[in-house]
């Protein structure tokens, strides 16, 4: 009698485990599907290659907020600070005025690029990104990465992410998280020899 109850309990436990596994598998497939929609090829920037510290930056063709096409490689010969941001990211919003201050003081020596992440995803409007740029006074070049392909190519894992590319087109540093004006100046001085060392 006890053996039969034990077998029934074991079968019930096995059924529950299978149901949980199926539910988990369905959830994983749903998450991967949503990620594919967000990150998959949907007419975003053209990207060739992937970033690695000390290696040449991926080839990237972008369109800025003014509708002008350009390439990251257009800036070879000058160091580049490339900042991935979004209007929905509070840390991005907080650091943008500091980036603008450093840009204004070092724009002759260093190129600043702001890459908007997914403010216009799935056919949405870019209004929020453009409004934030106006409100924070950002005057450096801004482009968008609606499918996340540039962010992925540069190994982005948090928002904001800032990539430092030297004058030879090599990725020399990647920083995840918010940077203050002082921290940004320190990175630029140490990595590019620009400003206060």
Backbone as CSV, one residue per row, in Angstrom:
resi,resn,N_x,N_y,N_z,CA_x,CA_y,CA_z,C_x,C_y,C_z
1,UNK,0.827,-1.207,0.000,0.000,0.000,0.000,0.857,1.250,0.000
2,UNK,1.858,1.265,0.910,2.742,2.432,0.987,3.539,2.598,-0.280
3,UNK,3.918,1.452,-0.926,4.688,1.519,-2.168,3.890,2.155,-3.293
4,UNK,2.590,1.825,-3.326,1.737,2.399,-4.372,1.606,3.908,-4.195
5,UNK,1.411,4.368,-2.984,1.322,5.809,-2.717,2.622,6.504,-3.100
6,UNK,3.721,5.850,-2.768,5.025,6.445,-3.089,5.178,6.603,-4.609
7,UNK,4.796,5.532,-5.383,4.893,5.586,-6.836,3.982,6.673,-7.403
8,UNK,2.756,6.799,-6.873,1.832,7.840,-7.332,2.395,9.227,-7.035
9,UNK,2.972,9.390,-5.838,3.576,10.679,-5.478,4.762,10.985,-6.397
10,UNK,5.552,9.957,-6.709,6.711,10.152,-7.591,6.247,10.554,-8.992
11,UNK,5.168,9.887,-9.486,4.641,10.224,-10.815,4.112,11.662,-10.824
12,UNK,3.405,12.049,-9.763,2.869,13.417,-9.673,4.014,14.429,-9.651
13,UNK,5.054,14.118,-8.920,6.226,15.005,-8.862,6.874,15.128,-10.235
14,UNK,6.980,14.010,-10.939,7.563,14.019,-12.284,6.711,14.861,-13.228
15,UNK,5.368,14.730,-13.132,4.487,15.529,-13.983,4.665,17.025,-13.704
16,UNK,4.765,17.401,-12.406,4.974,18.803,-12.050,6.298,19.319,-12.618
17,UNK,7.342,18.505,-12.505,8.657,18.913,-13.035,8.596,19.119,-14.539
18,UNK,7.930,18.187,-15.238,7.801,18.324,-16.694,7.023,19.587,-17.050
19,UNK,5.937,19.831,-16.317,5.136,21.037,-16.577,5.974,22.292,-16.360
20,UNK,6.760,22.310,-15.292,7.645,23.463,-15.040,8.680,23.615,-16.146
21,UNK,9.249,22.497,-16.608,10.243,22.551,-17.686,9.622,23.092,-18.973
22,UNK,8.428,22.631,-19.288,7.746,23.112,-20.498,7.444,24.603,-20.369
23,UNK,6.943,25.014,-19.205,6.652,26.431,-18.978,7.932,27.263,-19.103
24,UNK,9.007,26.772,-18.505,10.297,27.471,-18.602,10.788,27.569,-20.030
25,UNK,10.653,26.478,-20.775,11.094,26.478,-22.178,10.281,27.474,-22.998
26,UNK,8.957,27.513,-22.761,8.104,28.471,-23.471,8.522,29.903,-23.140
27,UNK,8.813,30.152,-21.866,9.244,31.492,-21.452,10.554,31.873,-22.123
28,UNK,11.507,30.949,-22.180,12.797,31.232,-22.830,12.592,31.535,-24.306
29,UNK,11.775,30.735,-24.982,11.508,30.974,-26.409,10.865,32.340,-26.610
30,UNK,9.930,32.698,-25.725,9.279,34.014,-25.838,10.288,35.139,-25.653
31,UNK,11.161,35.006,-24.658,12.173,36.044,-24.411,13.122,36.162,-25.589
32,UNK,13.578,35.023,-26.110,14.478,35.055,-27.273,13.778,35.681,-28.473
33,UNK,12.502,35.354,-28.650,11.758,35.937,-29.767,11.637,37.446,-29.656
34,UNK,11.342,37.932,-28.448,11.246,39.381,-28.235,12.598,40.035,-28.469
35,UNK,13.658,39.407,-27.951,15.009,39.960,-28.160,15.345,40.012,-29.640
36,UNK,14.957,38.985,-30.384,15.235,38.977,-31.823,14.519,40.123,-32.522
37,UNK,13.288,40.414,-32.079,12.566,41.540,-32.666,13.269,42.853,-32.381
38,UNK,13.785,42.987,-31.152,14.442,44.235,-30.766,15.836,44.372,-31.357
39,UNK,16.568,43.263,-31.427,17.964,43.335,-31.842,18.164,42.848,-33.270
40,UNK,17.196,42.162,-33.823,17.357,41.580,-35.143,17.486,42.620,-36.230
41,UNK,17.835,42.173,-37.442,18.043,43.104,-38.539,16.738,43.751,-38.984
42,UNK,16.575,45.041,-38.712,15.371,45.759,-39.101,15.735,47.115,-39.669
43,UNK,16.690,47.163,-40.568,17.015,48.422,-41.211,17.823,49.360,-40.338
44,UNK,18.554,48.839,-39.386,19.395,49.678,-38.544,20.736,49.950,-39.200
45,UNK,21.682,50.467,-38.420,23.007,50.772,-38.950,23.700,49.527,-39.490
46,UNK,24.576,49.737,-40.475,25.376,48.642,-41.010,26.610,48.478,-40.132
47,UNK,26.844,47.263,-39.645,27.965,46.986,-38.757,28.716,45.769,-39.276
48,UNK,30.050,45.879,-39.334,30.885,44.752,-39.719,31.941,44.546,-38.651
49,UNK,31.952,43.365,-38.047,32.945,43.048,-37.032,32.410,43.234,-35.628
50,UNK,33.271,42.942,-34.659,32.930,43.085,-33.244,34.125,43.680,-32.518
51,UNK,33.844,44.456,-31.487,34.893,45.164,-30.758,35.639,44.236,-29.812
52,UNK,36.939,44.491,-29.683,37.781,43.837,-28.685,38.826,44.854,-28.274
53,UNK,39.119,44.930,-26.983,40.102,45.905,-26.512,41.437,45.696,-27.221
54,UNK,41.991,46.797,-27.697,43.272,46.755,-28.396,43.153,46.464,-29.879
55,UNK,41.954,46.135,-30.333,41.729,45.818,-31.751,40.989,46.967,-32.434
56,UNK,41.015,46.944,-33.777,40.304,47.971,-34.539,38.799,47.902,-34.240
57,UNK,38.195,49.072,-34.190,36.753,49.149,-33.960,36.011,48.547,-35.150
58,UNK,34.838,47.979,-34.917,34.021,47.495,-36.032,33.732,48.622,-37.022
59,UNK,33.513,48.256,-38.258,33.099,49.234,-39.264,31.616,49.504,-39.054
60,UNK,31.281,50.776,-38.897,29.908,51.151,-38.578,29.475,52.298,-39.485
61,UNK,28.340,52.142,-40.149,27.735,53.211,-40.951,26.443,53.621,-40.259
62,UNK,26.317,54.911,-39.940,25.192,55.431,-39.171,24.520,56.579,-39.898
63,UNK,23.348,56.962,-39.422,22.658,58.160,-39.887,22.398,59.023,-38.663
64,UNK,22.833,60.292,-38.717,22.664,61.157,-37.546,21.252,61.729,-37.479
65,UNK,20.975,62.466,-36.414,19.635,63.003,-36.199,19.240,64.021,-37.264
66,UNK,20.219,64.526,-38.014,19.927,65.468,-39.104,19.666,64.738,-40.417
67,UNK,19.776,63.405,-40.402,19.542,62.608,-41.607,20.774,62.411,-42.462
68,UNK,21.942,62.815,-41.963,23.181,62.686,-42.724,23.874,61.365,-42.401
69,UNK,24.285,60.643,-43.441,24.994,59.375,-43.257,26.466,59.640,-42.986
70,UNK,27.040,58.816,-42.120,28.474,58.911,-41.847,28.961,57.568,-41.347
71,UNK,30.281,57.434,-41.299,30.906,56.206,-40.853,31.808,56.498,-39.669
72,UNK,31.905,55.573,-38.762,32.839,55.710,-37.646,34.261,55.872,-38.179
73,UNK,34.549,55.210,-39.285,35.886,55.279,-39.877,36.201,56.665,-40.451
74,UNK,35.190,57.516,-40.633,35.427,58.890,-41.094,36.301,59.659,-40.109
75,UNK,36.332,59.208,-38.854,37.040,59.939,-37.809,38.438,59.402,-37.524
76,UNK,38.910,58.455,-38.326,40.262,57.955,-38.092,41.249,59.110,-38.159
77,UNK,42.215,59.079,-37.257,43.158,60.177,-37.133,42.831,61.066,-35.941
78,UNK,41.625,60.876,-35.370,41.215,61.604,-34.159,40.620,60.605,-33.173
79,UNK,40.877,60.788,-31.879,40.238,59.903,-30.903,38.739,60.152,-30.835
80,UNK,38.004,59.109,-30.481,36.540,59.177,-30.438,36.040,58.696,-29.077
81,UNK,35.110,59.454,-28.505,34.352,59.024,-27.331,32.944,58.736,-27.830
82,UNK,32.549,57.465,-27.789,31.237,57.053,-28.284,30.393,56.609,-27.091
83,UNK,29.289,57.316,-26.869,28.445,57.091,-25.705,27.090,56.541,-26.132
84,UNK,26.759,55.348,-25.641,25.447,54.748,-25.883,24.497,55.222,-24.783
85,UNK,23.342,55.772,-25.165,22.405,56.368,-24.225,20.970,56.150,-24.705
86,UNK,20.032,56.486,-23.833,18.607,56.451,-24.198,17.853,57.385,-23.269
87,UNK,16.769,57.930,-23.751,15.986,58.872,-22.941,15.336,58.189,-21.746
88,UNK,15.133,56.866,-21.812,14.498,56.132,-20.718,15.501,55.707,-19.645
89,UNK,16.773,56.048,-19.818,17.841,55.639,-18.894,18.211,56.827,-17.998
90,UNK,17.868,56.813,-16.695,18.128,57.968,-15.833,19.613,58.307,-15.688
91,UNK,20.477,57.296,-15.720,21.915,57.558,-15.606,22.451,58.231,-16.870
92,UNK,21.881,57.868,-18.016,22.259,58.515,-19.281,21.887,59.996,-19.231
93,UNK,20.665,60.252,-18.784,20.171,61.628,-18.694,21.068,62.442,-17.760
94,UNK,21.457,61.843,-16.639,22.270,62.550,-15.647,23.659,62.893,-16.173
95,UNK,24.247,62.024,-17.005,25.618,62.272,-17.453,25.708,63.138,-18.713
96,UNK,24.627,63.303,-19.433,24.701,64.024,-20.710,25.209,65.464,-20.580
97,UNK,24.773,66.239,-19.588,25.333,67.598,-19.469,26.845,67.598,-19.214
98,UNK,27.345,66.615,-18.468,28.786,66.515,-18.234,29.522,66.182,-19.532
99,UNK,28.961,65.280,-20.334,29.570,64.950,-21.621,29.614,66.197,-22.509
100,UNK,28.540,66.982,-22.463,28.499,68.200,-23.273,29.574,69.189,-22.828
101,UNK,29.777,69.342,-21.517,30.820,70.254,-21.024,32.198,69.844,-21.529
102,UNK,32.491,68.546,-21.434,33.799,68.064,-21.880,33.917,68.204,-23.400
103,UNK,32.848,67.895,-24.095,32.851,68.066,-25.561,33.180,69.502,-25.944
104,UNK,32.531,70.457,-25.298,32.759,71.872,-25.641,34.198,72.291,-25.415
105,UNK,34.835,71.742,-24.388,36.212,72.143,-24.101,37.252,71.348,-24.882
106,UNK,36.860,70.194,-25.446,37.852,69.338,-26.107,37.462,68.931,-27.526
107,UNK,36.492,69.622,-28.109,35.989,69.219,-29.429,37.028,69.360,-30.543
108,UNK,38.053,70.177,-30.332,39.106,70.307,-31.347,39.974,69.052,-31.407
109,UNK,40.132,68.381,-30.260,41.020,67.221,-30.191,40.293,65.878,-30.217
110,UNK,39.053,65.846,-29.691,38.339,64.582,-29.509,36.952,64.667,-30.139
111,UNK,36.570,63.609,-30.854,35.235,63.502,-31.444,34.302,62.864,-30.412
112,UNK,33.137,63.450,-30.217,32.107,62.880,-29.344,30.934,62.437,-30.203
113,UNK,30.487,61.199,-29.989,29.315,60.663,-30.681,28.361,60.103,-29.641
114,UNK,27.093,60.453,-29.752,26.066,59.883,-28.890,25.198,58.954,-29.710
115,UNK,25.084,57.697,-29.272,24.306,56.701,-30.018,23.064,56.345,-29.205
116,UNK,21.916,56.799,-29.676,20.631,56.572,-29.010,20.210,55.113,-29.162
117,UNK,19.843,54.506,-28.044,19.434,53.108,-28.029,17.929,52.962,-28.000
118,UNK,17.358,52.618,-29.115,15.995,52.101,-29.159,14.911,53.078,-28.729
119,UNK,15.130,54.386,-28.822,14.027,55.303,-28.549,12.988,55.229,-29.669
120,UNK,13.402,54.761,-30.845,12.442,54.656,-31.947,12.163,53.198,-32.304
121,UNK,12.365,52.286,-31.348,12.122,50.859,-31.595,10.699,50.607,-32.079
122,UNK,10.561,49.625,-32.936,9.274,49.140,-33.417,8.389,50.260,-33.959
123,UNK,9.022,51.141,-34.753,8.265,52.174,-35.450,7.864,53.350,-34.589
124,UNK,8.379,53.428,-33.377,8.048,54.543,-32.498,8.702,55.838,-32.947
125,UNK,8.471,56.876,-32.184,8.985,58.192,-32.521,10.338,58.440,-31.876
126,UNK,11.141,59.273,-32.510,12.433,59.667,-31.954,12.284,60.953,-31.147
127,UNK,11.068,61.428,-30.970,10.820,62.699,-30.284,11.448,62.762,-28.901
128,UNK,11.341,61.661,-28.124,11.870,61.670,-26.752,13.373,61.885,-26.756
129,UNK,14.071,61.246,-27.679,15.524,61.395,-27.769,15.896,62.814,-28.186
130,UNK,15.205,63.347,-29.167,15.508,64.703,-29.637,15.176,65.743,-28.561
131,UNK,14.084,65.522,-27.829,13.706,66.439,-26.758,14.760,66.430,-25.648
132,UNK,15.248,65.233,-25.292,16.280,65.134,-24.266,17.568,65.830,-24.717
133,UNK,17.935,65.668,-25.969,19.144,66.326,-26.478,19.012,67.842,-26.354
134,UNK,17.821,68.371,-26.677,17.597,69.821,-26.535,17.653,70.246,-25.071
135,UNK,16.983,69.488,-24.215,16.913,69.850,-22.797,18.277,69.822,-22.119
136,UNK,19.139,68.901,-22.523,20.464,68.787,-21.903,21.509,69.635,-22.628
137,UNK,21.123,70.259,-23.742,22.037,71.134,-24.464,23.106,70.410,-25.263
138,UNK,22.904,69.133,-25.524,23.907,68.352,-26.250,24.047,68.871,-27.671
139,UNK,25.302,69.157,-28.060,25.556,69.670,-29.406,26.463,68.747,-30.220
140,UNK,26.975,67.676,-29.599,27.799,66.747,-30.381,26.887,65.874,-31.237
141,UNK,27.498,65.180,-32.182,26.727,64.419,-33.167,25.978,63.264,-32.507
142,UNK,24.695,63.150,-32.835,23.843,62.090,-32.313,23.313,61.239,-33.452
143,UNK,23.301,59.939,-33.235,22.754,58.995,-34.210,21.938,57.979,-33.431
144,UNK,21.187,57.142,-34.158,20.394,56.140,-33.462,20.770,54.733,-33.897
145,UNK,20.546,53.813,-32.992,20.847,52.393,-33.183,19.575,51.612,-32.863
146,UNK,18.542,51.724,-33.723,17.222,51.190,-33.370,17.173,49.689,-33.178
147,UNK,18.055,48.934,-33.827,18.010,47.481,-33.639,19.087,46.981,-32.682
148,UNK,19.865,47.899,-32.079,20.865,47.509,-31.095,22.112,46.866,-31.655
149,UNK,22.269,46.844,-32.988,23.398,46.123,-33.590,24.747,46.761,-33.266
150,UNK,24.792,48.088,-33.161,26.060,48.753,-32.834,26.404,48.485,-31.368
151,UNK,25.417,48.590,-30.503,25.601,48.320,-29.074,26.140,46.899,-28.872
152,UNK,25.547,45.932,-29.552,25.977,44.538,-29.448,27.395,44.374,-29.983
153,UNK,27.692,44.999,-31.127,29.028,44.866,-31.741,30.122,45.400,-30.830
154,UNK,29.790,46.402,-30.012,30.778,46.970,-29.093,30.719,46.336,-27.706
155,UNK,29.978,45.242,-27.578,29.942,44.500,-26.324,29.196,45.202,-25.220
156,UNK,28.265,46.085,-25.565,27.504,46.804,-24.547,26.694,45.862,-23.680
157,UNK,26.715,46.118,-22.379,25.948,45.267,-21.469,25.167,46.077,-20.445
158,UNK,25.404,47.374,-20.382,24.664,48.219,-19.439,24.455,49.579,-20.074
159,UNK,23.521,50.313,-19.514,23.245,51.660,-20.017,23.511,52.660,-18.916
160,UNK,24.276,53.707,-19.201,24.975,53.963,-20.457,26.250,53.128,-20.571
161,UNK,26.806,53.084,-21.777,28.123,52.494,-22.031,28.911,53.497,-22.855
162,UNK,30.169,53.710,-22.486,31.029,54.630,-23.222,32.236,53.872,-23.751
163,UNK,32.493,54.039,-25.039,33.603,53.383,-25.727,34.630,54.450,-26.098
164,UNK,35.893,54.167,-25.827,36.988,55.075,-26.181,37.785,54.437,-27.307
165,UNK,37.890,55.167,-28.427,38.579,54.673,-29.623,39.716,55.631,-29.922
166,UNK,40.942,55.102,-30.049,42.085,55.995,-30.258,42.163,56.480,-31.704
167,UNK,43.134,57.348,-31.974,43.259,57.963,-33.298,43.573,56.948,-34.388
168,UNK,44.049,55.765,-33.999,44.331,54.698,-34.970,43.121,53.800,-35.197
169,UNK,41.988,54.147,-34.581,40.765,53.369,-34.773,40.671,52.136,-33.909
170,UNK,41.507,52.037,-32.853,41.484,50.881,-31.959,40.639,51.173,-30.719
171,UNK,39.884,50.183,-30.280,39.113,50.305,-29.047,40.091,50.174,-27.880
172,UNK,40.204,51.230,-27.068,41.172,51.201,-25.969,40.510,51.094,-24.596
173,UNK,39.211,51.348,-24.515,38.519,51.213,-23.227,37.015,51.162,-23.456
174,UNK,36.335,50.424,-22.583,34.875,50.351,-22.578,34.426,50.490,-21.128
175,UNK,33.539,51.441,-20.863,33.088,51.698,-19.499,31.570,51.582,-19.441
176,UNK,31.090,50.648,-18.641,29.656,50.504,-18.420,29.247,51.305,-17.197
177,UNK,28.213,52.109,-17.323,27.738,52.914,-16.208,28.016,54.392,-16.417
178,UNK,27.456,55.180,-15.520,27.518,56.634,-15.613,28.925,57.159,-15.330
179,UNK,29.329,58.191,-16.097,30.602,58.882,-15.875,30.337,60.336,-15.521
180,UNK,31.061,60.835,-14.542,30.989,62.258,-14.206,31.914,63.037,-15.130
181,UNK,31.809,64.350,-15.098,32.699,65.191,-15.902,34.164,64.896,-15.562
182,UNK,34.486,64.821,-14.265,35.862,64.556,-13.853,36.365,63.206,-14.317
183,UNK,35.521,62.175,-14.200,35.919,60.838,-14.647,36.155,60.810,-16.145
184,UNK,35.271,61.462,-16.896,35.412,61.496,-18.344,36.702,62.204,-18.743
185,UNK,36.984,63.327,-18.103,38.239,64.042,-18.390,39.449,63.172,-18.057
186,UNK,39.389,62.440,-16.960,40.501,61.563,-16.576,40.738,60.480,-17.619
187,UNK,39.659,59.837,-18.096,39.805,58.807,-19.130,40.430,59.399,-20.394
188,UNK,39.945,60.557,-20.815,40.449,61.181,-22.042,41.926,61.545,-21.900
189,UNK,42.302,62.080,-20.736,43.702,62.439,-20.506,44.581,61.203,-20.507
190,UNK,44.149,60.166,-19.821,44.960,58.934,-19.701,45.042,58.160,-21.012
191,UNK,43.922,58.048,-21.711,43.882,57.225,-22.917,44.347,57.945,-24.176
192,UNK,44.060,59.252,-24.250,44.345,60.009,-25.474,45.421,61.064,-25.295
193,UNK,45.838,61.347,-24.045,46.828,62.400,-23.804,46.281,63.783,-24.085
194,UNK,44.977,63.954,-23.922,44.320,65.238,-24.183,43.825,65.800,-22.857
195,UNK,44.070,67.088,-22.616,43.612,67.713,-21.385,44.596,67.495,-20.257
196,UNK,44.089,67.556,-19.034,44.944,67.399,-17.839,45.292,65.938,-17.627
197,UNK,46.583,65.661,-17.483,47.021,64.291,-17.239,47.024,63.990,-15.761
